[in-house]
Amino acid sequence: MQAVILAGGYGTRLAPLTYKRPKALLPILNKPMLHHLISSLPKGTDIIIATNYKKEQIEEYFQKEGINIIINDEPQPLGTGGATKFAEKYINDAFLVLNGDIISSLNIRKFIQFHKKKKATATISLWPVKNVWEFGVVAMESDGRIIKFVEKPKKEDAPSNLINAGAYFLEPEVLDYIEIGRLVSMEKEIFPKIIEDGKRFYGYTFDGFWIDVGRPQSYIDVNKMLLKMKRKKYVSGKKCRIEGILKESCIGDNVTIEKKAEVKSSIIYDNVVVKENALLQNCIVASDCIVGKNVVMKNVVVGDGEIIEDEEFLEDAKIWRKPIPDGYPEKQIGNPLQE
C-alpha cells in the first residue's frame, strides 16, 4: 500500500519559523511533524512525500533516521488533487492521501477496514466541530455515505457538524478524475464529481483528538495536548540546563533556562538561552536565539538567530529583523484543508 503525504507549500502562517525549515519538519515534542504522522502508518507502507520547499532537509532527516521514503518533487504548488495525481506513477492499488499538518488519533487500520467493508470508491475521515459556519461540512446518510459538501453553511442550515479531517483512502480510479499538471483542489473539484457520478463515497468519523497545525496557537496546542497525554510537565532535549521553571513546554537540545526564568506553554528550539528572570508565555522561539534578562514575552514567535535585549516587553508579535529569504511568498499559495 502507498501513502501520499501532502507536505508541500511554504507554511506562511507559521513564518518566521518556516523561513529556515519546511513546515513538515517543525518539531512537535522534539520530533518533526512528519515523524508523528508516519509513525501512525501500518508497517510496510510505501511513503511518498509530495513536497518542494526545502525538500533536501526532509530527505536528509529520513536518511539519518533510516526510514525509506520517496520525495516526489513538485515542479510548482499543485494543491491536494494535483499533488496526488503527480504521484500516480508510484501507485498500484488503493492508497492513502494524508495532509501532512494534521495530528490526530485516527486509527489508519480501522479507517481502511471501513472503506473495504463499504466497497467504497473514496472514503474520507470526518471530525465534529461546533463552529460549522467556518468550514465545509458534509451531508451524509445514516450508513456514512456522503451525498454532498456544503461550504460554510449557516448554523441552522448545516446538514451535520462533520468536516473533512484530511485523511483519504482512495481507489486508483479516483486518479482519472484529476487533470494533470495544474493546481487542483481534491475537496472542491474532485470529490463533488465523484459524488455526482454516483460512486460510493463514504465518511469515517473517529473519536479522540484532531488538530490542524496551521497557525502558531494550534502548534502550541498540539504540543501541550501530547504532553498531557503522556502525563509530562515538559519535554527537554539533550544537554539542557534548566535552573528556572518549565511548565507545559517543550525545549530542544542545548537549551539553557537560567535562574528565576519562567517558560510556560511554549516551544523552544535548539541552542537557545533564556536568561535570568525572563518570562515566556505562549511563545515559540526558533534555534540559536538569546532571550535577555527580565524580558517578558506573551504570544510571541521569534525567528532563528534573534537576540531579544534585556528588559524588552513583547506581546502578540512575530520577531524577524533580517531580510525575508528570496522567493518566500507574502501569502499562502494553494488550497489548504480549511481556512
Secondary structure, DSSP 8 states (H G I E B T S, - for coil): -EEEEE--S--GGGTTGGGSS-GGG-EETTEEHHHHHHTTS-TT-EEEEEE-TTHHHHHHHHHHHT---EEEE-SS--HHHHHHHHTGGG--SSEEEEETTEEE---HHHHHHHHHHTT-SEEEEEEE-S-GGGSEEEEE-TTSBEEEEEES--GGG-S-SEEEEEEEEE-GGGGGGS-TTS---IIIIIHHHHHHTT--EEEEE--S-EEE--SHHHHHHHHHHHHHHTT-SEEE-SS-EE-SEEESEEE-SS-EE-TT-EEES-EE-SS-EE-TT-EEES-EE-SS-EE-TT-EEEEEEE-TT-EE-TT-EEEEEEE--S---TT--SS--S--S--
